[in-house]
C-alpha cells in the first residue's frame, strides 16, 4: 500500500457511532474548521460522525447488514477518547480525529473482521487487522492550505473528546444512504 491509494468511491461500510454528546462535540469542531475557510465535502454529505470498522467495494449490502446485526448482539458499548488529529499521505488530504488506541476497540475490530473473513465477504485491505488506522474523518479532498489551517485550528482549539460507542451502522456510499443501525449492548 502506497501513497497512490485512491479511496473507494462506491461501496458499503460498517461504522461505529458515537453517543449524542460526543457526536455534537465532533460536529462543533468540524464547524470551527469551516469558519476558517475549509470548504465542506464530508459535511455536505449528511455524514454521521463515525469510525469505520470495514469498507467493502460494491457488494450486496444484505449480507453485510445480516452479519452486522448478528455481531452487534455480541458487542457491549465501550468508551473511547478522540485525542489527536491526523492525515493520510495521499492526494485526498483526509483530515481526521484519531481515537486513543484501546484494547476494546482493537478487539471489536478484529472480531468483526474475523466474521467478515469467515463469511467470505471481500473487505478493503486498508481495514485488515495490523493495517487499519482507526480514524474519524472530519473532511477530505481539502486543499493543502485548508489542511494547514485545519491543523492550526486543532492546535489552538481542540480538547480531547470522550464518549461511548453506542451503535453499529451499515451505509452505502456515494451518495451516503443509511441502510440500518444496531444498538450495542448495555451494561456489559
N, C-alpha and C positions, 0 to 999 in steps of 0.2 A: 504494500500500500504506500503510495507516494503522494506528493503534492498535486498531482494532476487529477486526483479523485474528484469526480463530479457526484453531487448528491443525487439520490433517486428522486425523480420529479413526479412519478406516479406510483402509488402502491398502497400498502396498508401498514399501519403502525400500532403497536400496543404501548400505551402510555400510563405512567404513574401520575395520578393527580394529587394536588396539594389540598390541605384544608383551606377553608374560605379566607381566614385571616392571612395566611401565608401567601395565598394567591393574590390578595389585594395588595400586599407589600410588593410583590413582584411587578404587578401592573403599575403601581405608583413609581417604581424605579424606572420602568420602561418609559413612562411619561416624562421623567426627568431627561432622559437622553433625547427624546423627541423635541423637548423645549430647547435643547442645544443644537437643533438643526438636523438631527438624524431623520432621514426620510423613512417612514414606516413601510415595511413589506410584511413582515410577520404580524405586526399589529393590525393590519388591514384584513387579515385572513380569518378573523373570528377564532383565533387560536387560543385555546385554554392553556395556561402555563403548565408544563409537564416535563417529566424526564422519560424519554422513550426507552423501553426495555428491549425492543426489537423493531426493525423495519423490514418489510417484505416487499420485493419488487412485485409488480402487478400480479395479483394472486386472488384466489377465491376467498373473499372475506368470511364466508360462513364457517370454514374450517378454523380460521383464526379466532373468530368470535366464540365458537364452541370450546376451543382449547382454553381461551382466556377466562370464560365463565367458570369452567371447572377449576382452573388454577386459583382464581380469586377466593374460592371457598377454603383454600388451604393457607391463605396469607393473612396474618394479623396486620392491623395498622401498625406503622412504626415511624419513629421520629427521624427527622433529618435536619441538617443545617446547610444552608447555601452560604458559603463563606468566601468565595473568590470569584473573580471574573476571568474569562479566558477567550481564546480564539484558536481556530484550527489553521494550520499552514496551507490553506487552499485559496483559490481565487474568489471563493464565495464570501469571504470576510464575515464569517459567522461570529457573532458576539454572544457569549453565553455566561450564565452563572454556573458555578461548579459546586456540587454538594461535597461536603467533607466526607471522605470515604468511611463507610461503616460496614461492620460485619452483616447486619440485616440487609442492607442494600445489595451487597455483593452476593449474599446467599439467595435472595429473591431473584436476582438476575440470573444466576447460574441455574437455579431450579427451573425457571421459566424456559431458558434456552435448552435445557435437557428435554423438557416436554416437546419443544418445537422440533428438536432433532428426532426424538422418538416418533413423532407424528409424520416425519418425512416432509416437513414444510421448509422451503428454502428461505433463508434469512440473509440479509446483507452481512457480509463478513466483518463489517465495522462494528457489529453488535456481538461478536463472539466473545466468550469469556477470555480474558487476557489481552483483548484488543479494545474492547468497549471503553469509551471515555464517557462516563455519566455526565450529562450536562442538561441545563435548561436553557434553550435558545431564547435570547431576547430579540435578536434581529439577525438578518442575513442579507447578503447582496448589498452591503453598505460600502460606501467609498472608503478609501484609505484615510482620508481626512475625517470622515464620520467615525471611523473606528478609533482614531486617536482622540477625538473629542469625547467619545463614549468612555474611554479609559480614564480620561481626566475627570469626568463626572463620577465614575466609580471611585477613584481615589479620594475625591472631595466629599462625597455624599453617601456612600454605601455603608450600611451596617448589616452584619450577618442576619439572615432570615431563618428563624427556627420554626419548624412546623411538624406536621404529621402527614404521611401519605395515607389517603382515605379511600381511594378508588383506583381501579384499573379501567382504562377505556380503550376502545378499538376505533380507529379513524381510518377513513380512506382519504387520500390526499392527491392533491391539486386538481380542483379546489378541495378544501377540507370539508369532510362530511362525517359527522359523529354517528357511528353505527351502533354502539352500545357502551354501557358503563356498568361496572360491577363494584359493589361496596366491598372493601376489605373487612376482615373480621374484627369485631370489637372485643376488647378485654382479654386478649391472649398474652 
